[in-house]
Amino acid sequence: MKTMKLSRFPSVVQTEIFSSMELIDILFLSFRSKKMKKSIESTMKSRLDKIISISYSASDPDNVSISSSNSNNKEFMKLVPREEAKNRPVVRMNLFGIDVDCCMATRNHPFFILCNRQDGEQMLQTIHNYFRQFFGSSIEYQLESRDLGYIPRLANIKYSNICFRNEGAAAELWDQYLTLSPSQEYMRLNAHGSFENEQSLKLAQTKVLDLWIPDSRAGDYLKNFKGRHMFLIDGIVTDDDVIQFLNSWKSSQTQLDLEFLSIHYWRGMNLNPEKIMRNLDIKRFDPNQKMPIYRYDRRRKDWGKCDWKIEEFSSPHFIVRDADQHVASLEITTRRIKFAAWKMTEEEVMKGRIQKTFQKTLIQEASPSRNFMNFSKCSLLIQKEILSSMELVDLLMMASCSEKFTRNMKSLMKSRFDKILTITYKSNPLSYINISSSSSGDEPFMSINRRNDFIGRPLISMNLAGMDLQVSMPTRNHPLMILSDLEHQETLLTSIHNYFLDFFGSSIKYQLNVYMLTRPFSQLRNISSTDVFSFLEVAAFHDFLAISPNQDYIRLPALESITMLQSERHLLGENLKFARTKVLHINRTNRSVDDVLSNFEGRQLFIDDGIISDGAIIQFLNKWKSNEGYHNLEYFSISVSLSLNPNQIMNSIPINQLDSSDQLPVYQVARKDRFGKHFWRIHKFSSQNYIVRDSDQHVASITITENNITFAAWNMTEKEFLEKRPVKRLY
């Protein structure tokens, strides 16, 4: 076989090849040689420069997920314990300058690096140091530590989200971590225990500090803080702490860079607002004029993920700094303090500059260009290179320029679009809809929002997806936001989805991950995967299955809480489109699921808690055994709320048994986990009991107890089954 050296291709061809590769594959190539590494760094500079952050999420030294912003924080690499690689092929590779055992990435798993607990942190430090050298130190390296007693000691971390218990060895780890990564851009700390003054001083260098340390001496943090934003929850301050802080600010002695402060103690700090205000020269804004509104970005945990949200603060009270007459709005109650420095005088505030907005990423208005380049006159190679370097949302906006440009883009970007596996529509009870793609991980590139989500963000008119829309342009912390309301939401989402079907094609898997399956989601056609968290509307569900039948995956919420669904007898079992779902998962139902099982034609069926009769199970087993039905079925599991009769069921069909002294075969099946970004997790099943199909002698393992039945078809004959004692994997 002839091989071609990549290094002999022209640099423009190398760039094109590298551009089509995943980040993990580019890293693999960089390990081959120093020359290859330099070539990648040179040809991929524009792409690597677009990587804003690398994130480490650690729960133990041997359990660390690594993700990057260019895949919108979807993990591409993970440190795992060696036992997690059981039944997966392990290869030994030289990575980051050392030999390590690995498992290659699959559709459902990132690249695994196998390590022991004692050497996990050293492995992570090696990876981190390589990244800093390969990607550069300008990237924001972020750390999330979810274990109360473990913090990886990594240098030059800029963003931290840490849960921490200040005890013994953990306290030493914390001190070492702050020494290696001082003066961070942002730190969110949920901690227990007391902190030494030296540790408080290190924290004080953080630009945005968000602390939840119950009963801590918040006054010490307040006195030493040198950053821009500080949020303290359940930290105790005294009247004297507040008076000293405000007088120091008024006299320009300390807190010169401070922009916003919030201290909140839920159980009550028993501050004395009157005493504090008597010791200050408190002024009031003119009540006849509009109250000044201060807006700021606050990182909030919303539905399992931390994101930046714009919040507002206003107060009639303010103080004035002596040196420059700058104003700070002020609110003091018995358990809360809020302070916002305007960096302008009272006169400037009241003249009209009354809506001050601080954002983590400033929105800058671009001045019009004086020189224009006609993009269509560039060569196809240059057009392709320019388009390849652009984000997906930018391509969508450019495609709206003209039909001709859309056709050219679809042609030039075909190889890139072919790599988009999924587009996902996700909603939650707050009513906004996020749209993401597999090429951008779990982070949205577009969202549909209500008007109150646009506070502090400029709106512009744009023709997008064939519609005239009001949008807010994407920033570092927000996707492209499209303004909607209840009246137009259904039309808007359906039009966007139809545009995607035309633009990207129908071969992409379109997924729903929604809190409620109602309109407008029930009007989306060609959906291949649906995950409903809380509520189904019966009429909408029927409509939905009519235009999106034969899905790959459907998960339904607890049906017992849905009175509208209970009113329709045999809704699930008689709907043949529903029965043809390849993987069906019902969380819980207080009605019989006999009809669900009898009509099911898919591959896998999971029911977490339901009612099923002995007769339905006997009929199912006999049909499978006689090859009268369930030809596609691979796995079936149901937990029951009303007890089964195992003896009656097992006596109705010939059951074979393996010797209990032998090692039982292990059947592994992937099940979607609602938590952890909806990852697929491997579940294992083994049983002594098995049945044999008459027509082809194929085997199915089976377990029947009073509260569960599990069935796993091996797709092999009894002879093969007994000879191989296999480990079956389905994912």
N, C-alpha and C positions, 0 to 999 in steps of 0.2 A: 504494500500500500504506500502510495506517495504522500508525503506530508509537506505542507507549506509553512514556512516560518512567518509568524505574524510580524516580526520586526522588519521583514523585507518589503512589506506593503508600504505604499505612500502614507504619510502621516494623516492625510484626509480620510483614507480608507480605514486606518487604525482607529481614528476618532469615531467614524461611523460604526465600526464593530463594537467599540467600547460603549458607545451611547446606547446600544441596544441591549446591553447586559445589565443584570441586577447588581446591586452594590456588593453583595456577598461574592459574586463571581469575579468582580473586579478585584476584590481583596485577595481571592485565591490566586489570581494571576500575579499580583504584586509580590507574592511570596516566592515566585519562581526564581527570580534573580534580581540583583540590584539594577541591572540595565532595564529589565522589564518594568520595575517599579518606577524608575525615573521617566520612562516613556509614558506610563500611565499618568503620572503626576503632571507631565507636560501637556499631553493631548487632552486630558480630562480636567484641566484647571478650571474651565468655565463651569463644568458640572459640579466639581467638588466645592467650588466657591459658593454654590447655591445651597449647600448643606448647612443649615443654620445651627442644628443641634444634634448631639449624640446623647442618648439617655440610657442610664443604667437603672434597672429596677431590681432591688435585692431584698430577699427575705432571709437568706442564709448564705454563707460563703460558697456553697455549691448549688445555689439556685438564684441565678441572675439573668434577667432578660435584657437584651441590648437592642435598641431601636434607633432610628434616625428620622430627622424631619423630612427628608426627601421621600420617605415612604409614609409620611404622616404618622410617625411613631409606631408603626407596625414592626414587631420584633423580627430581626433578620438573623439573630444569633442568640444562643442561650447556653449558659453554664448549667449543667445538670449533674446530679449524683450518678454514679456508674450503674446503679441498679435500675435507673430509669431507661437504660438502653437495652434491657433484656428483650430478647426476641427481635432486635433490630440489628442489621449488619453494621459492624464497627470497623472503621478503617483508621490506620495510623498515618498521620500527616505531619509535615513540618510547617507549623504556623507561628507567626510572630517570633520566629527564630528558635522555637523549641518544638520537640516532638510531642504530639498530643493524640489521644484517641478521640475519634469524632463519629457522628452519625450524619449523613448527608441530609440536606433539606428535602422535605416532601411537601405535598399539597397542604397537609394539615399540621406540619411541624417546621419550625425554623431549623437552621443548622445547629446541631448539638455539639458542644465540647464537654467531654466527660472528665470529671474531676472528683477528688475526695474533699471532704469538709476541711481537712487541715491545709490543703494547698489551693483551695478555691480562691482565696483573696489574692494570693501571689499571682495566680493565673489572670485574674481580673486586672491587677495592676500592670501586668505585662501587656495585655490587650489595650488598656487605656493609654499607656505610654506609646505604643505603636500608632494608635489613632492620632494622638497629638502630633506625632512626627509626620504621619501620612496626610492627614486632613489639615493640619495646621492648628495653631493655638487660638486663632480668631473664632473658631467654632465654640458654641456654648455647650459645655459638657454638663449634663444634668444628672442628679442622683436622687432616686427615690428609695428609701429604706423602710420596709414595712415591719421589720422585726424590732421589738422593743429593746433587745439586748445586743444588736449587731449593727455596726456602721462600717462599710468598707472604707479603708483609709486611702483615698484617691486625691491626687494633687490637682489644683487648678479647676476644681468644680465651680461653676458659676451659678447654678440653680439647684436648690435642695428642697426636698419634701420628705421630712424625716419624722418617724415616730420613735421615741427614745425614752428609756428608763434610766435615770442617773444612779446606777448602782454598781459598785465594785469595778470589775474589769471593763464594763460597758462605759463607765465614766471616763476611764483612761482612753478608750477608743475614741470617744467624743472629743476629748481634748486634743488628741493626735490629729483627728480629722480637721478640726478648726485650724490647727497649726499649718497643715498642708494646703487647706483651701480657705484662706481668710478673705475678707473684703468681697463677699459674693454679691451678685446682682440681686438675687432673690433667695430668701430662705423661709420656708414654712416649717415650723417646729411644733410638734405635739409631744410634750414631755411630762415626766413626773419626777419630782425630787427637787433638791436645791442645787444651785450652780455657784461655783466659785467666782469671785470678782474678776479674775483673769479671763474666765470663759465669757462673762458678761461683756467685758471690754472687746473681746474678739467678735462677738455677735453684733456689737454696736457699730462695726465697720460696714455691715451689710446695707445695701442701698434700699431694698424693700424687705422689711422684717415682719413676719406674720407669726406670732407666738401664741400658743395655748399651753400655758404652764400653770396649772391650778395652784392658787395660794402663793405664787412666787412674789418676790419683791420687785414689782414692776417699776417702782420708783428708781431703782438702780439702772435699769435699762433706759428709762426716760432721761435720766441725768447724763448718761454717757453716749446716747445715740447720736450718730453723725451722718446718718443716711437721709433718704428723701421721704419714705413712707414707713410708718410703723403701726401695726395692728396688734393689740394685746387683749386676749380674752382670759378672764379669771385671774388676772394679775392684780395684786393689791397695791394701791397708791393711797397716800394720805393727803390731807388738805395741804400740809406743808410742802409735799412733793410737787403738787400742782402749782402752788403759789411760786415756789422757787423756779420751776420750769418756765412759767409764763413771764415772770420778771426777768429771767435770763434772756428770753427771746426778745422782750421789749427793749432791753438794753443792749442787744446785739452781742451778748457774751457767748452764747452757745446756740446750737440748733440753727445755724445760718442756712443750711441746705434743706431743712425740713419743709415739706410741702403739705403733708397730711398726717394726722395722728388720730387714732381711735383706741380707747381703752374701755372695755366693757366687762363688768363683773356681775355674772348672772344672779348670784345669791345676795348681792348688795354690798357695796363698799362702805356705806354710811358716810359718804362725803357730805360736807356742809357747803352747798353752793353759795349761800348767802355770805358765809365767812370768806370764802375764796374771792368772791366778787367785790367784797368790801376792801380787799387788799390790792385791787387793780382798778385802773381807770377804764371802766367798761363803757363803751359807747353803743348806740343803737342806730341802725340804718333808718332812713326816713320812711315812716310807715305809709306815706302817700305814694311812694314809688315801688316798683316791682322788686320783690325780694331777690337779692343775688343768689344764684345757684352755682355751687361748686361741683364739678363732675370729675370723677377719678376712676381709674381701673383697679378692680379688686379681684384677686384670684380666688374663685369660689369652687367648691366641690359640688358638681351638679350631675346627678345620675351616674355616679361612679367615676367621674373624670374631672380633673381640675381644669378650669378654663378661666379666661379673663372676662369679667363682666363690668360694664360701666355702671357705677352707682352715683347717687346724688346726695348732696348735703347743703342745707341752707339754715341760717339762724339769724335772728334780728340783732344779735349781740356781736360786737367785734372789739378788738383792741388794736392800738396803733404803735408801731415800732418807733422809737424816738429818733433814730439816726436818719431814716429815709422816709418816714411817715407811711410805710407800707402797712397794709391791713391784714388781719387774720380773723376769720369768722370763728366763733367760739360757742360751744354748747356744754353746759355742766349740769348734771343731775346727781342724785345720790349714788348712782351706780354706773354712770357713763360720762365720758369726756370725749368730745370731738373738737378738732382744731384743724383749720385749713388756711394756709398762708397764700394770699392772692398774688404777692409780688407786684402789687400796684397800690397806688394811694386810694384813699376813700373817694376822692373826686374822680379818678379814673374809673373806679368800679361803678359809680353811679352815673357816669356819663353815657353808659351804654355797654361797656365791656363787662356785662353782668353774668356771663355764662362761661366761666373759666373751665377748661377741660384739660386734665392731665391724662395722657394715654401712654402706655408702655411703648407703643410705636406711634410716633406722630404721623398724622395724615398731612402730607405735603401736596400743595397744588402745583402741578407742573406748569411751567411757563411754556407758551406755544413755541414750537420749533420754527426757526427761520429757514432752515434748509430741509427739503423733503426728498425722500428717495422712493421711487416707484418700485414697490416690492415685486410686482409681477414681472418687471423687466430684468430682475436678477436671474442668473442661471438656476435650473432646477436643483442642482447640487447645493448651491448657496441657500436657496429657499428651504430646502430640506434641512440643512444644518441649522438655520435660524429657528425653524419650527421645532426641531428636535430639542432645542435648549429651553423651550417655553413650557410653562406649567399648563396642565390640562384646561384649567378655567380660562387661561389667556387664549388658548386655541379656540375654545368655544366662542369667546367674544369676537375674535378675529373672523371666525366663520360667518358671523352675522353681517359682515360687510357687504357681501354680494353672493348670489348663487354661483357665479363662476368661481369665485375665490373658495367657496365651500367645496365645490367639485375638485379643484386643484388640491386643496388640503387633504381631502379624503384619500386622494390618490397618493400623495406624497407621504402621508402618515399612516398608510395602511398597515405596515409592519408594526408600528407602535400601537395602533388601535387593536390589532390582532392579539396583543399581549394583555389587553384589559380583560380580565376574567369575569369580573362582576361589577355591577353598579348597584348600590344599596340606598334605599330610601328609609330613613329612620325618623321616628317621631317619639315624643313623650308627652306627658300630660300638660306641659307648658305650651303646647300647640305649635311649636316651630318644627320645621321639617329640615333635616340635614340630608345632603346627598353626597355620598362618597364613592370612590372606586377602588378596585384592588390595587391599582397603580399608586393610590394615595393612602393606602391602609385604612384605618378606621377614622381618620380625620376628614371632615367634610371639605369639599372644594366649592360647594354652593349650598345655600340655605334659603328657605322661604320663611319669612318672619312677619310678625305683626308690627304695627307702628311703634309701640313702646319699646321694642328692641333696638330702635335706631337712635335712642337718646344720645346726643353728642356726636353723631356720625352724619356726614353730609350725604344727601340724596341727589342722584343725577338721573336724567332720562336716558334710556338706552334701548335700542332694538336688539332683542336677544331671543333666540329660538323662535323667530318669526313674530314676536309680540313687542309692543311698546311698553316698557316696564320702568318702574322706579327702582334703582338699585343703589347700594353702597359698595364701593370698590373694595376688593380684598386687601387686607393688611396682614401683618405678621401674625396677629392674634385672632383674626376673623376671616371666614371665607367670603366669597361674593354673596352679599345679602340681598335678597329680592323682596320688595315690599308686597304684602298681600293682605287681604281681609277675608272674613268669613264668606262674603258674597262671591268672591272671585277665586278662592283657594282651590276649589275642585277643578275649575277650568284651567287654572295656572299649572297645577301639578300634572294634569293629564296632558297638556300641551307640551310641557317640558319632556315628559316621558316619551311621547310620540316623536319628538324631535330627536331624542337620543336613539330611539329605534332606527330612525332613518340615517342619522349621522354615524353612529358606531356599528349599527347592524344588529340583527336579532340573534346572532350566535352568542353574544354576551349573555351571561346569567344575570337577570335583573331580580333583585332581592328586596323583600319587605321585612323590616324589623320595627314593628309598630306597637304602641300601647293599646290602641283600639282599632279593630278592623271595621271601619265605617267609610263613608265617602270622605275624601276623594280616592282613598287607596283602593276601594273595591272597583274603581273604574280603570285600573291599570291593566293593560293586556300583556301577554307574554311574560308574566312573572313566573320565575322558576323556583323560588324559595320564599316561604312566608313564616315569620315568627311573630305570634301575637302574644303580648304579655298579659293583658287584663280583660279585654271585652270583645265580644263578637256581636254584630248586628245581623239578625237572621237574613233579612232581605238583601243586605249588602253582601253577605257571605255567598248566597245563591248567585247573585250577579257576578261576583268575583270569580267563582269557579267556572262559570260559563265562558268567560273570556280569557281565563288563565287556568286551563285544565291540565291534568297529568303533570303536576309539579314534581320536582326532585325532592322537595322537603317541605313539610308543613308541621308546625308546632302550634297547638291550641292551648288556650289558658284553661283554668279550672272551670269546667262547664257548669258545675253545680251552682255557681254564683250568677249564672246568666239566665234569668227568668224567661227572657224572650226566646232563648234557645230551647228551654224545656218544653215550651208550649207546642213545639213542632215534633210530632211523634216520628221516630225513625229518621230524623233529619240526616244524620251522618251515614247510616248504613245504606240508605236507598239512593244516595247521591253517588252514581258510578264514577263521576269525575273525581270526587273526593277519594273513593276507594282505590283509584289508580295512582295515588301519590306514592312515589318510590319509598320515601321514609316518612312515616307518620308518627307524631309524638303528641299524645294527649296528656295534659298534666293531671287532671283529676275530674271525675264526673260521678254524680250520685244516681245515674241511670244505667240501665243494662247496656253493655257494649257487645252483646251477642251478635247484633247485626253488623257492627263494625268489623268484627273478625270474620264473619261468614262472607262478607262482600270484598274483603281486602285482596288486592291484586299486586301490591307492591313488594319491596324487598325487605323492609324492616318496619316493625310496628312496636311502639312503646306506649304503654298506658301506666302512668304512675300510681293511680288509685281509681279503681272502677268496680263495677259489679258484673260478673259473668257466671253463667251456669255451668254445672258439670257437663250437661248435655252438649253445650256449644263447644267445649274443649274436646269432648269425645268425637264429635262430628268433624272438627278440624283435624285431629290426629288421624282419623280413619281416611279422610279425603287425601291428606298428604301421603299416607302410607299406600293407598291404592292408586296414587297418581291421578286422582280426579280433580285436583285443584292445588292451588298454592305453588305453582311451578316456579315462580320467581322468588318465593319467600326464602330469606337467608336467616333472619333472626326475629324472634317474637318474645316479648316480656311484658307481663302484666302483674301488678300488685293489686290485690283485691281487698275490698272492705267487708264483704260477707264471705265467711269461710267456705273453702272448697272441700270436697271429699276425695283426698288423694287416692285412697285405696280403691274406691269405686271407679275412678278414672283409669288407674293403671291396670285394673283387672279387666278392663274392656278392650285392651290392645296388648299384643305381645311386647314385652319389655325385656331387652337384653341388658346384662350388667358386666362391667369391667371388674377385674379383681381389685379390691380396695387396697391391696398391698402394692400394686403397681402405681407408677406415676400417671396421674390422670391427664388426658389431653386438655390443653387450655385453648379456649376459643376467645378471640379478642374482637371487640366491635367498637367502632367509634360512635360516641354519642355527643351531641352538641350541648355544651355547658352554658347555662344562662349567664353565668358570671365569667369574669376574666375575658372580656371582649368577645364573648360567644365563640370561644375556641372549641374545637372538637377534641374530646378526651377519650383515651382508650379505656374501656371497661372489659374485665376478664370474666370468663364463665367456664366452669368445669363441672362434670357430673359423671357418676358411675353408670347412670342409666342412658341407654340409647335405643332408638327404634330403627328398623330397616325398611326401606321402600321396596315394595314387591317387584316392580317392573325393572329397576336397574340396580337394586341392592345398595342404593345410596343410604348414608347414615345421617341421623340427626340426634344430637345429645339433647336430653330433656330432664328437667327437674320440676316436680310438682309437690308443693306443700299446701298447707291450709290457706296461706295468704299470698302465694305466688306461683306462677307457672313461667318457666323460661325454656325456650326451644331454639336450637341452633343447628342449621343444616350445613353439613360439611362438604357437600359436592364431591364426595368420593365414596367408593364402594366400601363394604364392611371389611373386605380383605385388606385394602389399602389403609383403611382406618386403623386396623389392629396392627399392621406391620409398621406403620410410620409413627403412630402416636403423635400426630402432628400438632403444631401450634398454628392455628388459623388466624390470619389478620384480614380485617376488612376496613380499609380507610383510603 
